[in-house]
Amino acid sequence: MAKAKLDWTGVIPAATTQFDEGLAVDLDATQKVLDGLIKDGVDAIIVIGTVGENNSLEPEEKRAVLKAAVEVADGRVPIITGVSELTTARAERYAKDAEDIGVDALMVLPAMVYMPSAEELEAHFRAVAAASGLPNMLYNNPTMYRIALTNADLMRLADVRNIVALKESAPDSRRITDIFNELGDRYAVMVGLDDVALEGLLLGATGWVSGLTNAFPEESVALVRAVKDGDLSRAVEIYRWFMPLLHLDAVSDLVQSIKLSEAIMGRGTERVRMPRMPLTGARRAEVIAMVEKAAATRPVGSGQALKIV
């Protein structure tokens, strides 16, 4: 099987993990979601990231999802997996297993729960990078994970050859310019927060790691293509249409909101594992209304009928 080239460009959705009615991992449904994204033109896929409910899966479930993802991708697009573990040793084992399974790259988070010092954070990233020969993308999301990966941290890690990219999810788009000013092109920078996607791309990010692409992949691909083609008016048109939904990626219930959006668009289910619970009441009605409006006015795509859930 030929491998797709991973160049850290374009649209890379953080895909959902699908569950059956008993909340067991549904590998067939997960493969269907991944296949749909690939057919809609995404450039790579991240499995078992935050949106994929990494920390709600058992170790053997994670490996099963990876095998299913590699199988269904079949070399059409690169598969990246989130590395989100409680300890460095577990992260190292997972990185090695992912390489053995055939995954193309890793998206590496700090060790969960523990708040590390700068030295501990550096040691964790070095250890995970050394555990495999895969390219690593570090994940900076200070709002969600309470740990800020600074430029000083990135400079200290610059000698690690297989740490090649950064998913930058700080909400302040000025951070991307600061990264380029201090580190040049040492790392490929991916904008990782949906509602600063256009700003990040215009400021030099090479691609977009996206949550709402799960529900609206065609518009996501069209947005990035418009930026690449220099058609700023088209990019702004799509972005303004998309923005109410893109804000869902920046809130604590992003997984439930994205899965509900995906379900309404007929692309998956909204089932999540506790401690997450499906949206209810006013919040659920709000998200449904947002998706219905977006689907009725979408600037790209088939205009398919909604699946009201």
C-alpha positions as CSV (number, residue, x, y, z in Angstrom):
1,M,0.0,0.0,0.0
2,A,1.4,3.4,-1.1
3,K,1.6,6.0,1.6
4,A,0.1,9.5,1.1
5,K,2.6,12.2,1.6
6,L,2.2,14.3,4.8
7,D,3.3,17.9,4.2
8,W,1.3,19.6,7.0
9,T,-0.8,21.6,4.6
10,G,-4.5,22.0,3.9
11,V,-7.5,20.8,6.0
12,I,-6.9,18.2,8.7
13,P,-10.0,17.4,10.6
14,A,-9.8,16.0,14.1
15,A,-12.3,13.2,13.5
16,T,-14.9,11.8,15.9
17,T,-14.9,8.3,17.4
18,Q,-18.3,6.7,16.9
19,F,-20.1,4.6,19.5
20,D,-23.0,2.2,19.3
21,E,-26.1,2.4,21.4
22,G,-24.3,0.7,24.3
23,L,-21.5,3.2,23.9
24,A,-19.0,0.6,22.7
25,V,-16.6,1.8,20.0
26,D,-18.3,1.3,16.7
27,L,-15.4,0.7,14.3
28,D,-17.6,0.3,11.2
29,A,-19.3,3.7,11.9
30,T,-16.0,5.3,12.6
31,Q,-14.6,4.1,9.3
32,K,-17.7,5.4,7.6
33,V,-17.0,8.9,9.1
34,L,-13.4,8.8,8.0
35,D,-14.2,7.6,4.5
36,G,-16.7,10.4,4.1
37,L,-14.1,13.0,5.1
38,I,-11.5,11.6,2.7
39,K,-14.0,11.6,-0.2
40,D,-14.9,15.2,0.6
41,G,-11.2,16.2,0.0
42,V,-9.5,16.6,3.3
43,D,-5.7,16.4,3.3
44,A,-5.1,14.2,6.3
45,I,-7.0,13.0,9.4
46,I,-6.3,13.1,13.1
47,V,-7.9,10.3,15.0
48,I,-8.3,10.0,18.7
49,G,-7.6,13.7,19.4
50,T,-9.8,15.8,21.7
51,V,-12.8,15.5,19.4
52,G,-12.1,11.8,19.1
53,E,-12.5,11.5,22.9
54,N,-9.0,10.1,23.4
55,N,-9.2,10.1,27.2
56,S,-12.5,8.3,27.2
57,L,-11.1,5.3,25.4
58,E,-9.4,2.2,26.9
59,P,-5.9,1.4,25.6
60,E,-7.0,-1.5,23.6
61,E,-9.8,0.6,22.1
62,K,-7.3,3.2,21.0
63,R,-5.2,0.6,19.1
64,A,-8.4,-0.8,17.5
65,V,-9.4,2.6,16.2
66,L,-5.9,3.2,14.8
67,K,-6.0,-0.1,12.9
68,A,-9.5,0.7,11.6
69,A,-8.3,4.2,10.5
70,V,-5.2,3.0,8.7
71,E,-7.3,0.3,7.0
72,V,-10.0,2.6,5.7
73,A,-7.6,5.3,4.7
74,D,-5.7,2.8,2.6
75,G,-3.0,5.3,1.7
76,R,-5.4,7.9,0.4
77,V,-4.5,10.4,3.1
78,P,-2.1,10.4,6.0
79,I,-3.4,9.3,9.4
80,I,-2.2,11.2,12.5
81,T,-3.1,10.2,16.0
82,G,-3.4,12.2,19.2
83,V,-1.0,11.1,22.0
84,S,-2.8,12.1,25.2
85,E,-1.8,10.0,28.2
86,L,-1.5,10.4,32.0
87,T,2.2,9.4,32.1
88,T,5.2,9.8,29.8
89,A,5.8,6.0,29.8
90,R,2.2,5.4,28.6
91,A,2.7,8.0,25.9
92,E,5.9,6.3,24.7
93,R,4.2,2.9,24.5
94,Y,1.3,4.4,22.5
95,A,3.7,6.2,20.1
96,K,5.5,3.0,19.4
97,D,2.3,1.0,19.0
98,A,1.0,3.7,16.6
99,E,4.1,3.4,14.5
100,D,3.8,-0.4,14.4
101,I,0.1,-0.1,13.3
102,G,1.0,2.1,10.4
103,V,0.0,5.6,11.5
104,D,1.9,8.4,9.7
105,A,2.4,10.9,12.4
106,L,1.7,11.9,16.0
107,M,0.0,14.9,17.6
108,V,1.6,15.0,21.0
109,L,0.0,16.6,24.1
110,P,1.5,17.3,27.5
111,A,0.9,14.6,30.0
112,M,-2.7,14.9,31.2
113,V,-3.8,16.3,34.5
114,Y,-0.3,17.0,35.9
115,M,0.9,20.6,35.5
116,P,4.6,20.2,34.5
117,S,7.5,22.6,34.9
118,A,9.2,23.7,31.7
119,E,11.9,21.1,32.2
120,E,9.3,18.3,32.7
121,L,7.4,19.4,29.6
122,E,10.5,19.3,27.5
123,A,11.5,15.9,28.9
124,H,8.0,14.5,28.1
125,F,8.1,15.7,24.5
126,R,11.7,14.5,24.0
127,A,10.8,11.0,25.3
128,V,7.7,10.6,23.1
129,A,9.6,11.8,20.1
130,A,12.4,9.3,20.8
131,A,9.9,6.4,21.2
132,S,9.2,6.2,17.4
133,G,10.5,7.4,14.1
134,L,7.3,9.2,13.3
135,P,7.1,12.9,12.8
136,N,5.6,14.7,15.8
137,M,3.3,17.7,15.9
138,L,3.2,19.3,19.3
139,Y,-0.2,20.6,20.5
140,N,-0.4,23.9,22.2
141,N,-3.9,24.5,23.7
142,P,-3.4,26.6,26.9
143,T,-7.1,27.3,27.4
144,M,-8.2,23.6,27.3
145,Y,-5.2,22.0,28.9
146,R,-3.9,24.8,31.2
147,I,-0.3,24.5,29.9
148,A,1.2,27.1,27.6
149,L,3.9,25.9,25.2
150,T,6.0,29.0,24.8
151,N,8.5,30.0,22.2
152,A,11.3,29.3,24.7
153,D,10.0,25.7,25.0
154,L,10.0,25.4,21.2
155,M,13.5,26.7,21.0
156,R,14.8,24.2,23.5
157,L,13.2,21.4,21.4
158,A,14.5,22.6,18.1
159,D,17.3,20.0,18.0
160,V,14.8,17.1,18.0
161,R,14.6,16.3,14.4
162,N,11.3,14.5,14.3
163,I,9.4,17.2,16.1
164,V,8.4,19.0,13.0
165,A,5.1,20.8,13.5
166,L,3.0,22.7,15.9
167,K,-0.8,22.8,16.3
168,E,-1.3,26.3,17.7
169,S,-4.6,26.6,19.5
170,A,-4.1,29.8,21.5
171,P,-7.0,32.1,20.9
172,D,-4.8,35.1,20.1
173,S,-3.8,35.0,16.5
174,R,-0.8,37.3,17.3
175,R,0.9,34.2,18.6
176,I,1.5,32.9,15.1
177,T,3.4,35.9,14.1
178,D,5.4,35.7,17.3
179,I,6.3,32.1,16.5
180,F,7.6,33.0,13.0
181,N,9.5,36.0,14.2
182,E,11.4,34.0,16.8
183,L,11.6,30.6,15.2
184,G,11.5,31.2,11.5
185,D,10.4,28.2,9.6
186,R,11.7,25.6,12.0
187,Y,8.2,24.2,12.6
188,A,5.3,23.8,10.3
189,V,2.5,25.8,12.0
190,M,-1.1,24.6,11.9
191,V,-3.9,26.8,13.1
192,G,-5.7,24.7,15.6
193,L,-8.7,26.7,16.8
194,D,-11.5,26.9,14.3
195,D,-12.6,30.5,15.0
196,V,-9.2,32.0,14.2
197,A,-8.7,29.7,11.2
198,L,-8.6,32.4,8.5
199,E,-6.5,34.7,10.6
200,G,-4.0,31.9,11.1
201,L,-3.8,30.9,7.5
202,L,-3.3,34.5,6.4
203,L,-0.5,35.0,8.9
204,G,1.4,32.0,7.6
205,A,-0.1,28.8,9.0
206,T,0.3,26.1,6.4
207,G,-2.9,24.3,7.3
208,W,-5.9,24.0,9.6
209,V,-6.6,21.3,12.2
210,S,-10.4,21.6,12.4
211,G,-13.3,20.4,14.4
212,L,-16.3,21.6,12.4
213,T,-15.0,20.1,9.3
214,N,-16.7,16.9,10.6
215,A,-20.0,18.6,9.8
216,F,-19.1,20.8,6.8
217,P,-16.0,19.4,5.1
218,E,-16.7,20.9,1.6
219,E,-16.8,24.4,3.0
220,S,-13.7,23.8,5.0
221,V,-11.8,22.6,2.0
222,A,-13.1,25.5,-0.1
223,L,-12.0,28.0,2.6
224,V,-8.4,26.8,2.6
225,R,-8.4,26.6,-1.2
226,A,-9.6,30.2,-1.5
227,V,-6.7,31.3,0.8
228,K,-4.2,29.3,-1.3
229,D,-5.6,30.8,-4.5
230,G,-5.4,34.3,-3.2
231,D,-9.2,34.8,-3.4
232,L,-9.6,36.7,-0.2
233,S,-13.1,37.8,-0.9
234,R,-14.3,34.2,-1.3
235,A,-12.4,33.2,1.8
236,V,-14.1,35.9,3.8
237,E,-17.5,35.0,2.4
238,I,-17.1,31.4,3.6
239,Y,-15.6,32.4,6.9
240,R,-18.3,34.8,7.8
241,W,-20.9,32.1,7.0
242,F,-19.0,29.6,9.0
243,M,-18.1,31.7,12.1
244,P,-21.2,31.0,14.3
245,L,-20.4,27.3,14.1
246,L,-16.6,27.7,14.3
247,H,-17.1,29.3,17.8
248,L,-18.3,25.9,18.9
249,D,-14.7,24.6,18.7
250,A,-13.7,27.1,21.4
251,V,-16.0,26.1,24.3
252,S,-15.9,23.3,26.9
253,D,-18.7,21.3,25.2
254,L,-17.0,21.3,21.8
255,V,-17.1,17.5,21.5
256,Q,-20.9,17.3,22.1
257,S,-21.5,20.3,19.9
258,I,-19.4,19.0,17.0
259,K,-21.0,15.5,17.2
260,L,-24.5,17.0,17.3
261,S,-23.6,19.1,14.2
262,E,-22.2,16.0,12.5
263,A,-25.3,14.0,13.3
264,I,-27.7,16.7,12.0
265,M,-25.7,16.7,8.7
266,G,-26.1,12.9,8.5
267,R,-22.4,12.1,9.0
268,G,-22.4,10.4,12.4
269,T,-24.1,10.2,15.7
270,E,-24.0,12.4,18.8
271,R,-23.2,9.7,21.2
272,V,-20.4,10.5,23.7
273,R,-19.0,8.8,26.7
274,M,-19.3,10.2,30.2
275,P,-18.2,12.4,31.8
276,R,-19.5,14.1,28.6
277,M,-23.2,13.9,28.0
278,P,-25.2,14.8,25.0
279,L,-26.5,18.4,24.8
280,T,-30.0,19.0,26.2
281,G,-32.4,21.9,26.7
282,A,-31.6,25.4,25.5
283,R,-28.1,24.6,24.5
284,R,-29.1,21.7,22.3
285,A,-31.8,23.8,20.7
286,E,-29.3,26.6,20.1
287,V,-26.8,24.3,18.3
288,I,-29.5,22.7,16.2
289,A,-30.7,26.1,15.1
290,M,-27.2,27.2,14.2
291,V,-26.6,24.1,12.1
292,E,-30.0,24.4,10.4
293,K,-29.3,28.0,9.5
294,A,-25.8,27.1,8.2
295,A,-27.1,24.2,6.2
296,A,-29.9,26.4,4.6
297,T,-27.4,29.1,3.6
298,R,-24.3,27.0,2.8
299,P,-22.0,28.6,0.2
300,V,-20.6,25.3,-1.0
301,G,-21.9,21.7,-1.0
302,S,-24.8,19.6,-2.0
303,G,-27.5,21.2,0.1
304,Q,-28.4,17.8,1.4
305,A,-31.5,17.3,3.6
306,L,-30.9,17.6,7.3
307,K,-31.3,14.8,9.7
308,I,-33.0,16.4,12.7
309,V,-32.1,14.6,15.8
